[in-house]
């Protein structure tokens, strides 16, 4: 299955809603899409130094490395309807739901991400 668009770097704005991390991407039909299964714990760690991250932050991600990324996730396995990724620098696993395939045609072997404050 080919990628849904020509972008190689994507940007979303996760925020806390009802105590969990969620994000919206109307272009892809995603509203309050939750991060669960360990991905939420990774976000907690990676946003510790971002002021007011719960109100929203910028998450830049790609299947290709880009300058100044914060974390590299490596594909571990398919699980249920999603995919489990491992962050070696955090020694943590996180499950990414099928919404991942709205960005990538197939689950990428690696995902690079940057967590930034919204200014």
Backbone as CSV, one residue per row, in Angstrom:
resi,resn,N_x,N_y,N_z,CA_x,CA_y,CA_z,C_x,C_y,C_z
1,UNK,0.859,-1.178,0.000,0.000,0.000,0.000,0.902,1.238,0.000
2,UNK,0.722,2.163,-0.923,1.562,3.369,-0.969,1.209,4.342,0.141
3,UNK,2.155,5.232,0.504,1.852,6.248,1.513,0.662,7.093,1.075
4,UNK,-0.048,7.641,2.037,-1.262,8.408,1.764,-0.971,9.792,1.195
5,UNK,0.218,10.319,1.400,0.598,11.595,0.805,2.104,11.611,0.613
6,UNK,2.624,12.701,0.112,4.045,12.757,-0.197,4.907,13.275,0.952
7,UNK,4.297,13.652,2.052,5.079,14.140,3.185,5.965,13.029,3.726
8,UNK,7.160,13.406,4.154,8.007,12.438,4.847,8.170,12.827,6.307
9,UNK,7.806,14.074,6.636,7.814,14.539,8.027,6.399,15.003,8.348
10,UNK,5.888,14.545,9.479,4.527,14.862,9.898,4.558,15.632,11.207
11,UNK,3.512,16.413,11.452,3.411,17.206,12.680,1.997,17.055,13.232
12,UNK,1.910,16.724,14.522,0.628,16.697,15.220,0.793,17.481,16.524
13,UNK,-0.297,17.777,17.162,-0.283,18.537,18.409,-0.967,17.803,19.542
14,UNK,-0.320,16.803,20.142,-0.941,16.087,21.255,-1.227,16.997,22.449
15,UNK,-2.233,16.614,23.226,-2.648,17.338,24.435,-3.352,16.346,25.355
16,UNK,-3.553,16.743,26.590,-4.249,15.892,27.557,-5.743,16.153,27.489
17,UNK,-6.513,15.065,27.465,-7.976,15.151,27.500,-8.466,14.002,28.372
18,UNK,-9.233,14.340,29.408,-9.739,13.339,30.348,-8.614,12.472,30.918
19,UNK,-7.459,13.096,31.127,-6.336,12.410,31.763,-5.463,11.571,30.856
20,UNK,-5.717,11.575,29.533,-4.860,10.810,28.630,-4.375,11.709,27.487
21,UNK,-3.267,11.299,26.881,-2.739,12.023,25.725,-3.564,11.670,24.495
22,UNK,-3.987,12.683,23.755,-4.741,12.500,22.520,-4.218,13.493,21.484
23,UNK,-4.641,13.313,20.235,-4.323,14.302,19.199,-5.437,14.335,18.170
24,UNK,-5.491,15.427,17.447,-6.460,15.610,16.364,-5.700,15.752,15.053
25,UNK,-6.236,15.171,14.005,-5.724,15.388,12.654,-6.923,15.247,11.728
26,UNK,-7.623,16.346,11.553,-8.853,16.325,10.768,-8.621,15.830,9.348
27,UNK,-7.463,16.153,8.772,-7.136,15.714,7.406,-7.205,14.197,7.281
28,UNK,-6.887,13.506,8.365,-6.876,12.043,8.362,-8.059,11.444,9.114
29,UNK,-9.036,12.289,9.485,-10.236,11.803,10.154,-10.013,11.355,11.590
30,UNK,-9.035,11.953,12.255,-8.713,11.571,13.643,-9.044,12.716,14.592
31,UNK,-9.916,12.473,15.534,-10.284,13.464,16.547,-10.131,12.799,17.918
32,UNK,-9.366,13.413,18.779,-9.070,12.899,20.118,-8.628,11.434,20.074
33,UNK,-7.736,11.159,19.134,-7.153,9.819,18.997,-6.203,9.594,20.171
34,UNK,-6.441,8.580,20.983,-5.630,8.405,22.200,-4.308,7.671,21.974
35,UNK,-3.339,8.010,22.812,-2.097,7.252,22.935,-2.257,6.380,24.175
36,UNK,-2.115,5.076,24.021,-2.260,4.138,25.137,-1.172,3.076,25.033
37,UNK,-1.208,2.093,25.919,-0.335,0.934,25.805,1.150,1.222,25.896
38,UNK,1.534,2.172,26.745,2.945,2.497,26.926,3.385,3.709,26.130
39,UNK,2.724,4.010,25.014,3.060,5.223,24.251,2.787,6.449,25.113
40,UNK,1.749,6.371,25.944,1.427,7.475,26.848,2.539,7.694,27.872
41,UNK,3.126,6.625,28.369,4.231,6.744,29.334,5.477,7.329,28.685
42,UNK,5.722,6.963,27.423,6.853,7.561,26.692,6.642,9.066,26.562
43,UNK,5.427,9.469,26.214,5.132,10.898,26.073,5.331,11.609,27.402
44,UNK,4.896,10.990,28.495,5.128,11.596,29.819,6.611,11.889,30.019
45,UNK,7.463,10.924,29.710,8.916,11.098,29.896,9.482,12.167,28.974
46,UNK,9.055,12.155,27.729,9.643,13.044,26.730,9.119,14.473,26.800
47,UNK,8.080,14.698,27.585,7.538,16.052,27.721,7.814,16.653,29.101
48,UNK,8.595,15.959,29.921,8.853,16.439,31.284,9.376,17.873,31.324
49,UNK,10.156,18.267,30.346,10.772,19.599,30.361,10.056,20.605,29.461
50,UNK,8.914,20.221,28.926,8.140,21.142,28.081,7.098,21.832,28.952
51,UNK,7.195,23.154,29.084,6.212,23.871,29.906,4.797,23.690,29.352
52,UNK,3.853,23.421,30.245,2.443,23.282,29.889,2.207,22.276,28.763
53,UNK,2.957,21.187,28.753,2.790,20.173,27.702,1.372,19.614,27.685
54,UNK,0.741,19.523,28.857,-0.622,18.978,28.901,-1.599,19.800,28.066
55,UNK,-1.323,21.087,27.932,-2.175,21.952,27.122,-1.917,21.802,25.634
56,UNK,-0.835,21.141,25.288,-0.507,20.895,23.889,0.963,21.124,23.613
57,UNK,1.525,20.287,22.798,2.909,20.424,22.350,2.982,19.957,20.899
58,UNK,4.095,20.238,20.263,4.288,19.857,18.869,5.098,18.560,18.824
59,UNK,4.576,17.578,18.104,5.268,16.315,17.896,5.553,16.172,16.403
60,UNK,6.834,16.209,16.068,7.291,16.069,14.693,7.817,14.637,14.561
61,UNK,7.390,13.911,13.519,7.837,12.523,13.387,8.001,12.120,11.931
62,UNK,8.859,11.122,11.729,9.182,10.662,10.385,9.755,9.249,10.462
63,UNK,9.672,8.531,9.358,10.330,7.229,9.263,11.805,7.386,8.910
64,UNK,12.209,8.617,8.632,13.601,8.915,8.295,14.203,9.820,9.361
65,UNK,15.480,9.664,9.671,16.099,10.569,10.637,16.092,11.999,10.111
66,UNK,15.950,12.955,11.022,15.999,14.372,10.668,16.782,15.096,11.754
67,UNK,17.281,16.301,11.478,18.137,17.004,12.435,17.469,17.203,13.798
68,UNK,18.214,16.937,14.832,17.824,17.205,16.226,16.614,16.418,16.718
69,UNK,16.368,15.229,16.170,15.264,14.418,16.706,15.584,14.046,18.153
70,UNK,14.540,13.797,18.942,14.710,13.482,20.368,14.757,11.989,20.657
71,UNK,14.032,11.216,19.882,13.928,9.786,20.189,13.785,8.990,18.899
72,UNK,14.381,7.786,18.934,14.243,6.831,17.835,13.479,5.635,18.366
73,UNK,12.435,5.273,17.663,11.644,4.098,18.016,11.915,3.017,16.986
74,UNK,12.088,1.786,17.441,12.310,0.677,16.521,11.149,-0.310,16.633
75,UNK,10.712,-0.781,15.480,9.593,-1.720,15.431,9.988,-3.014,16.105
76,UNK,9.095,-3.514,16.959,9.360,-4.785,17.647,8.440,-5.896,17.153
77,UNK,7.123,-5.592,17.102,6.176,-6.646,16.734,4.796,-6.057,16.471
78,UNK,4.007,-6.836,15.759,2.596,-6.512,15.594,1.877,-7.035,16.836
79,UNK,0.943,-6.278,17.327,0.187,-6.725,18.501,-1.228,-6.202,18.395
80,UNK,-2.171,-7.125,18.518,-3.578,-6.795,18.325,-3.706,-6.110,16.969
81,UNK,-4.312,-4.961,16.895,-4.472,-4.300,15.592,-3.415,-3.220,15.360
82,UNK,-2.430,-3.131,16.257,-1.403,-2.095,16.144,-0.003,-2.679,16.105
83,UNK,0.959,-1.824,16.444,2.368,-2.212,16.399,3.090,-1.697,17.633
84,UNK,3.985,-2.513,18.160,4.766,-2.152,19.336,6.135,-1.661,18.876
85,UNK,6.533,-0.508,19.432,7.836,0.094,19.145,8.620,0.206,20.444
86,UNK,9.942,0.144,20.312,10.849,0.223,21.453,11.731,1.461,21.313
87,UNK,11.869,2.199,22.409,12.747,3.369,22.463,13.991,2.977,23.257
88,UNK,15.111,2.668,22.587,16.307,2.221,23.297,16.808,3.221,24.339
89,UNK,16.771,4.514,24.033,17.268,5.514,24.980,16.422,5.610,26.246
90,UNK,15.155,5.209,26.150,14.258,5.247,27.312,14.084,3.866,27.932
91,UNK,14.496,2.833,27.203,14.252,1.451,27.600,12.759,1.230,27.869
92,UNK,11.944,1.687,26.913,10.490,1.588,27.041,9.884,1.098,25.727
93,UNK,8.779,0.362,25.869,7.983,-0.035,24.722,6.675,0.748,24.724
94,UNK,6.138,0.968,23.519,4.844,1.618,23.397,4.093,1.077,22.197
95,UNK,2.794,0.932,22.374,1.919,0.414,21.322,1.352,1.578,20.527
96,UNK,1.451,1.512,19.215,0.860,2.519,18.345,-0.298,1.873,17.594
97,UNK,-1.442,2.511,17.670,-2.683,1.964,17.122,-2.697,2.025,15.601
98,UNK,-3.730,1.469,14.966,-3.804,1.465,13.502,-3.816,2.856,12.858
99,UNK,-4.038,3.910,13.628,-3.961,5.269,13.073,-2.576,5.534,12.487
100,UNK,-1.563,4.804,12.928,-0.210,4.931,12.380,-0.221,4.767,10.858
101,UNK,-1.097,3.893,10.371,-1.142,3.610,8.940,-1.807,4.722,8.143
102,UNK,-2.363,5.708,8.815,-2.881,6.888,8.118,-1.736,7.825,7.728
103,UNK,-0.558,7.573,8.279,0.632,8.363,7.964,1.615,7.581,7.100
104,UNK,1.705,6.289,7.336,2.650,5.433,6.626,1.881,4.284,5.987
105,UNK,2.266,3.887,4.787,1.592,2.780,4.109,1.716,1.474,4.878
106,UNK,2.878,1.233,5.441,3.155,0.069,6.280,3.835,0.574,7.538
107,UNK,3.780,-0.175,8.634,4.491,0.270,9.835,5.983,0.421,9.535
108,UNK,6.548,1.594,9.760,7.976,1.768,9.470,8.855,0.975,10.439
109,UNK,10.032,0.619,9.974,11.002,-0.098,10.803,11.462,0.797,11.946
110,UNK,11.610,2.090,11.662,12.001,3.065,12.688,11.135,4.301,12.552
111,UNK,10.928,4.949,13.685,10.244,6.247,13.713,11.117,7.192,14.524
112,UNK,11.358,8.357,13.975,12.140,9.400,14.652,11.170,10.497,15.047
113,UNK,11.349,11.031,16.267,10.389,12.026,16.751,11.080,13.137,17.530
114,UNK,10.480,14.306,17.448,10.935,15.477,18.201,9.741,16.028,18.955
115,UNK,9.945,16.349,20.225,8.920,16.873,21.114,9.266,18.324,21.424
116,UNK,8.377,19.271,21.069,8.684,20.696,21.195,7.522,21.452,21.832
117,UNK,7.867,22.501,22.536,6.846,23.407,23.056,6.212,24.161,21.890
118,UNK,4.931,24.455,22.042,4.229,25.290,21.063,4.399,26.718,21.530
119,UNK,4.883,27.574,20.657,5.148,28.947,21.053,4.117,29.892,20.522
